Amino acid sequence: MKKIKVTRNTNKPIQKARLAIQSLFTLLSVWIGVEFYFFVTYLETGGKSFFMNRPPGVDGYLPISSLMSLRYTVATGDIHWAHPAGIFILLAIIFVSLVFGKSFCSWLCPVGLLSESLGDLGEKLFKRKIKMPKFLDYPLRSLKYLMLAFFAYVIFFAMDIVSLKMFLDSPYNQVADLKMYYFFAKISRFSLIVTVVLALLSVLFRNFWCRYLCPYGAFLSFFTFLSPYKIKRNISSCIDCEKCNKVCPSFINVAKAKYVISDECNSCLNCVDACPVKETLEFKSVITKKTLKPKAVAIGIVVIFMAVTGLGMLTGNWQNRMETTDYMIHMKNIESSTYSHPTGTEHLEEINKETSEMNINKERTKQ
């Protein structure tokens, strides 16, 4: 049997750079949380505590509202005033995914970093990766798509543009960031138990939340299929060591694929780093056949994300159009039914009527 000449892979691993980028974006998210905490405290004390402007980046944690706003923008050409930064953050994530696959999950997402850290802890505790049995894995993976289907139905089919605008104009949507804050600041016992259970499951089964329950990841999976860049395995130089399979956080059988085409691939490039043979696993365009170096992937992800969000800032569509006094008024009434989640078209119409009356009263007060 003829021996195959093996050329060692001497490319520098990209995982340290990926961790650095993940960590920086996580620290940015933490800082946004700190800013928002001081902003909410200022509102709660009626302006008597330290003031810090509301950080627009908090809109990035309102994906449903952002998707609704994006649909409204596409339909009308107008950018809704309540959470404009959310539209550009969502667009940035979509563009990154269109170019590099579902890379947001493994390069930028703070929850992704937390999930990976819990998975690493689990591997240290159990000395191995614990894989969900196949008879459970496939049904569980469908859950995130079922949740996505529900949101898609509500946003794109159950609501027309008029109803959509009514929701976006509603007091609930205007203060969706405050409602989100209080969900965590005043977390119920049930929600806390669910959070702890999910964390423990993520220690036992790597990326449990991301793999089975995250509708955002399910949404980005569709753009992964549209992305021209895929992990390509050079069959002729592959030595079947299966090191790529061992390091894949999504349990993809990279060692048997020509191109990795999977909704679970996060473009983390762990497999590319682990491959011991030169030019055997590459991040390659299926259209141009050109290979993209891991360093170029890292730079490209950051540049695209910063460019799209920067466009929102430069065009004046980053800060919302609500004054601090508006938030003060909302804060006084935030526990009322007007600020509850809309349950149907009739509820939306009722909220829209109440919103109009509030705006009229506000104008009268200013006069």
N, C-alpha and C positions, 0 to 999 in steps of 0.2 A: 504493500500500500504506500502510495506516494505521500510524503510528509508535506504539509502545507507550511509555507514560510510565514511566520507570525511577526508582524511589526508592532512593537509595543506602543500603546497609546500614551503619549507624553503631554497631552493637553492638560492645562491646569484645571482642577475641579472648580465648578461655579457655585457650589453649595454655600460656601462662606459668604459670597457676595449676595446670594439669594436671601440668606438669613439676615444680612445687614440691611437689605432693602426692606424686607418684612418688618424688621425691628424698628426702622426709621418711620415707616408708615404707621406702625402701632403706637409709637411715641407721639406722632402727630395726632392720632386719634385720642390718645390720653390727654394731650394738651387741649384739644377741642372740648373734651369732656370737662376739664378744669374750668375753661372759659365759660362754658354753658352753666356750670354749677354756680359760679359767681353771678352770672346774669340772672338765673332763677332766684337766687338768694336776694338779689337786689329787688326783684319784683315782689317777693314774699314779704320783705320788710317795708314795702311801700317807699322805696328809694332811700332808706336810711343806712344801708350797708355799702360796702365797696362796690363801685360800678365797673362792669366790664361789658363791652359790646357783645351782642349775640354773635357767635361764630357761624358764618354761613355753612361751613363744612359739616355742621350737624345734620344738614339735609341729606347727606350721604347715608344716614341711618334710617331714612324714610323711603325705602325702595318702591313700595306700592304707590305712594303719593307721587314719587318721581316718574314712575311708569305711566300713571294717569296723566301727569303734566306733559310728558313726552307725546302721548297720543293726542292730547289737546293741541300741542304745538304743531304737530304734523297736520292735523285737520284744519286748523285755523290760521297758522302762520304766526300766532302770538305766543309769547312766553309768559306763562302765568306768573303773577307777582308774588304768590305766597311762599314758594320754595324753589326759586329759579336755580340755585346752585345744585340742587338735586338732579335737575335735568342734565347739566353738563357733567356731573360726576357719573351719572348713569351712561351717558354717551361715551365718556372716556373709557369706562369699563367695557362697553360694547365694542369700541374700536380696537382696544387692546386684544380682546377675544377674537375679533375677526382676523387679526394679523397673526397672533401667536397662540391661538387656542384658548382654553379655559385657564390661562396663566394668572388671572387676577387672584384666583383661589390660593395659589401657591407662592405668589410673589408679593402681593399687596394686602390681602385681606387679613385684618387683625384676628378674626375668628379662626382663620386658617392657621395662623401661627399658634394660637392657643390649642387648637385641635392637634397640631403636629407635636407640640410640647407634651400634651397629655399622652399621645401615642408613644412618644419616646420614653416617657415615664413607665408606661405599661410594658414596653420591651425590656427595660432594665429590671422591672419587678419579676416578670415571668420568663425572662431570658430567651424570649422568642416572640414572633408575631402570631397572634391568635386570629385565625380566619373564621369568619361567620360561615356556618354550614350552607351549602348551595341551596338547599330547600327553603332556607330562610332568607338568604342573601338577595335572591331575585325579587321575591315579593316585597321585601323591605325597601329595596332600591326604587321600587315603583311609587313609594309614598311621596317622595319629593315631586314627582311628576304629576301626581294626583292633586297635590296642593297647588302646583303651578297652573294646572288646567282649571282649577276653581278660580284662581285670581284672573286668569286670562279670560274666562267666560264673563266674569263680572265686569272687567274693564273694557273688553272689546265687543261684547255681544249684549250683555244685559243693560248697559248704559249707552244712551245716545249722547251726542255732544252737549245737548242742553243739560241732561242729567249729570254729565261729567263736570260741566262748568259749575253746576249747583254744588256738587261735592267739593270741588276745588275752592269755591268761594265760602264754603260753610265754616262756621267757627271751629268745628272739630278739626278740619284740615289746617286752618290757620295756626292752630296751636298743637298740631300733631307732635311737634318736637317736645313740647311741655308734657303732653300725655305720655310720650315715650319715656321721658325723664322720670315721671312719677311712677311709672310701671316698675322701674328698677329701684327708685329711691324708697318707695313704699311697697315693696314686693310682698305679695301675699304668701302665706305659708305653702299653699299648693304650688305656686309658681316657683318658689324656692326649692321645694322638694323635686320638682321636675328638672330644674336646672342642675341640682346636685346629681340626680340620677343620670342625666345626659353626660355630665362630666365623668362620672364613674364608668359609664358605658364606653366613653371615648378613651379611657385608660385601658379597658379590656379589649375593645375592638377599635383599632386605629381609624381615626376620621369618622367616627360613628355619625355625628351630626351632619358633616359634609356629604357623606356617602348616602345616607338614607333619608334625611329630613330637610335639607336646605333647598328651598325652592329657587333661591337666587342661583345656586350652582346648577340646578336643573335648567334654568333659563339660559345660562351661559353655555351649557352643553350644546345647544343648537348652533351657536356661533363657532364652536369647536369644529363641527363638521364642515362649516363653510370656510374655515381657515386654510390657506394654501400650504401652511407649514405643518409637517408631521414628523414624528420620529421614524426614521427609515433604518432598517437593518440590512446590511450588506451580507447576503446569504453566503457568498463565496469566501469571505474572510472570517465569518463567524465560527468560533471554536466550540460552541454549545456549552459554555461554562455555566450559563444561566445566572450569572451574577446580576444581570439586569432585573431578572424576576425577583431576586432576593431583596433588592433595595426599593422596588416599586411600591409606593405607599397605597396604590389602588389595586394591587394584586393582578395587574395586567400581565398576560403571558407574552411579554415582549420577545422572548427568545424564540418564539415560533411565528412571529408576524413579519411580513415584508414591510408594511407601513402600519404604525400603531394608529388605528382608527377606533377610538373608544370614547364614550361620553364621560368616562371616569378619568381620562388622562388630563392632568393639570399642568402639563408642560413644565414640570419641576426640574427636568433634566437629570434626575438622580441616576437613571439608567445610562445616560450618555457618560456621566462621570465614572460610573462603575465598570464600564466596558474596558477590558484590558488590551483590546486590539485596535490599532489605529484605523480610523475611518470605517468602523463597522457599525456603530450607532451614531447617526447624525440627525440634526434638526434640518430637514430638507424641504424645499418647495416642490410640490407635486406638479407644478406648472412649469417653472423655469429650470427645475432640477438643480438649483443652486443651494449650496449648504450655508446655513447661517451659524456662525460660531456662537457658543454660549454667552460670551461677553457681549456680542452684538444684541442678543436676545435681552439681556439684562438692561442694556442701555436703551433699547427700543421700547421696552415696556414702560420705563420711567418717562422717557421723552414723550411718548404718545399721551400718557395719562396727564402729564404736566401741561402739554400743549393744549389739549381740549379743555381742561379746567381753567387754564390761563386765558383761553378765548372767552370763557364766561366772564372772567374778571375784566378783561380789556373792553368788552362790549357793554359793560355796565349791567350785566345780567347775573350777578353773583349775590349781592345783598338783596334781601326781600324789601318790599315797600311798606313795611309796618313800622310805625314809630314805637318807641318805648312806652309812650302813653297808651297806645293801642293794646300793648301787652298787659299793662296795668289794669285796663278795663276787663280784658279777658280773664286775668288772674282772679278777679273778684267773683266771676261767675263760672269758673272752670268746672265746678262740681255739679252744675245744673244739667238738665236733660238736653239742653241746646248743644252741649259739648260732648254728647254721647255719640258713639259710632252709628252712622246712618244704617238703618235696617231695610230700607226699600225706597222706591220712588216717592211714595207719599211722605215718608219721613224726610226725604231730601227737599221736597217742595215746602214742607213745614219749616225746615231749617233755613231754606232760602228766604222765606217770608220774614222769619225772625231776624235774619242777617240784615235784610233791607231796612227793617224797622230800627235795628241797632245803629246802622250807618246814618239813617236820617236823624236819629237822636244825637249821634255824635257830632254831625254837622251843625245842628242847632246849638249844641253846647259850645262849639268853637266860635259861633257867631255871638 
